[in-house]
Amino acid sequence: MEKVGRSRRRFIKAVAFVIASVSLVWKFLIPRVSRKKPLLRVAKAEIPPGGALVFRKSRVAIIREGDDIYALSIVCTHLGCSVNVTPRELICPCHGSIFGRDGEVFKGPANRPLKQLAVEERGEFIVVLG
């Protein structure tokens, strides 16, 4: 009787070990599929050709260049201030960083471009994902 109890315990420990190992492998080796949530939904007709719509509360600018529509975060990559959008560039009022309309840095102290956000066309609407 005593041998049966020990072998049963050994079996239960082995099963627990296998389950723990599989869960660790699953967690660290299988990539997570992250779904981005919609930040904004805007009608295409509202975005002026060659212009931009700025949403201060969401800290997003939707920019139209010809047929291309893209979205940029207006959070300065230097210290997190909200940049101002002008017809030619984006300017940080806090420390003077200047970004191009594509988000690239023209003048520091910021050393990284503005973050481009994913955009989806859904019929007559543009949805910005964050």
N, C-alpha and C positions, 0 to 999 in steps of 0.2 A: 504493500500500500504506500509506503513512504516514497518509493521510487517513482510511482505514478504522479504524486503531488509535485515532486521536483521537476519532472519532465514537463508537466503542464505549466508550471511557472516559467520555465525556460522558453517554452513555446509562446506564451503570452508576452514575455519580454521581447522575444525576437519579432513578433508581429508589431508590437508598439514601436520598436526600432525601425522597422521597414516603413511604417506609416510616417514616422517623423522624418526619415530620410527623403522619402518621396515628396513630402510637403515642402521641405527646404529646397530640393532641386527645382520643384515647380515654381516656387516663389522667386528664386534668383536667376533661373535660366530661361524661363518662359516670359517673353516681354508682355507687358500690360498694354492692352489696347485702350488708349484714353480717348474719350469722346470730348471734344471741345464744345462748350456751351455757347449758345448765341449771345453776343453782347448787344448788338444793334440790328435792326431791320429797317431798311430805308428803300423807298421807291427809287428806281434808277433815274426817273425823270427829275427828281429833286436835286441830283448832283449836277452842278453846272459844268459844261464842257470847258476843260482847261482850268477848272476851279477846284474848290474843296469845301466839304462840309465838316465843321468842327463840333464835336460833342464834348464839352468841357467836363460834364459830370462823369462820363464814361472814359474820358481822357483818350479819345480816339479821333483821328482825322481820316475821312474818306476822300480820296483824291482821284480825279478823272483826268487822264492825259490821253487825248484822242479816244480810241476805243477801249483803252485799258483803265480798269478801275481797281484801286488797291487801297488798303488801309494801313495806317501807321499809328503806333502808340505815340502820344504827344508827351510822354514822360521822358525828360532829359536823362541821358545815361550817365551824366556827371553826378548830380545830387538829387534827382527826382522832381525837379520843378516842372510845371506844365509849360511847354514851349508855345510861342505865338506863331500862327500860320500866316504868312504873307504871300502875295502872288508869286514870288520867286524863291522863297526859302522859309525855313522854320528857325526861329530865333528864341533862345532861352533868355528870359528877362533877368534871371538870377545872377549868372556869371558870364553871359555873353557868348555861349557856344552857338554856332551857326550850322544848320543842317540843310542839305539839298532837299528838293521835293521828293526824292527817293529815300530819304532818311540818312544818307551818307554824311559824315562829318566834314564840313568845310573848314571850320575854325574851332579850336578847343576852348576851354579845358576838357570838354568831353572827348573821350578817345574811342568810343564805340558808337556805331550807327543806331538810329532809332529802331525799335522792334517792328518788323512787318507782321501784320496780323493776317490770318487766313480769311479769305473772302469767298463766299459761294453765291452764285446767281441762282435765284429761285423764281422763275417766271419774270415778273416785272419788278422784283425786289432784289436787293443786295443784302446779304446777311453776313455780318462780321462775327467771326468766331474767336473766342478768347481762351 
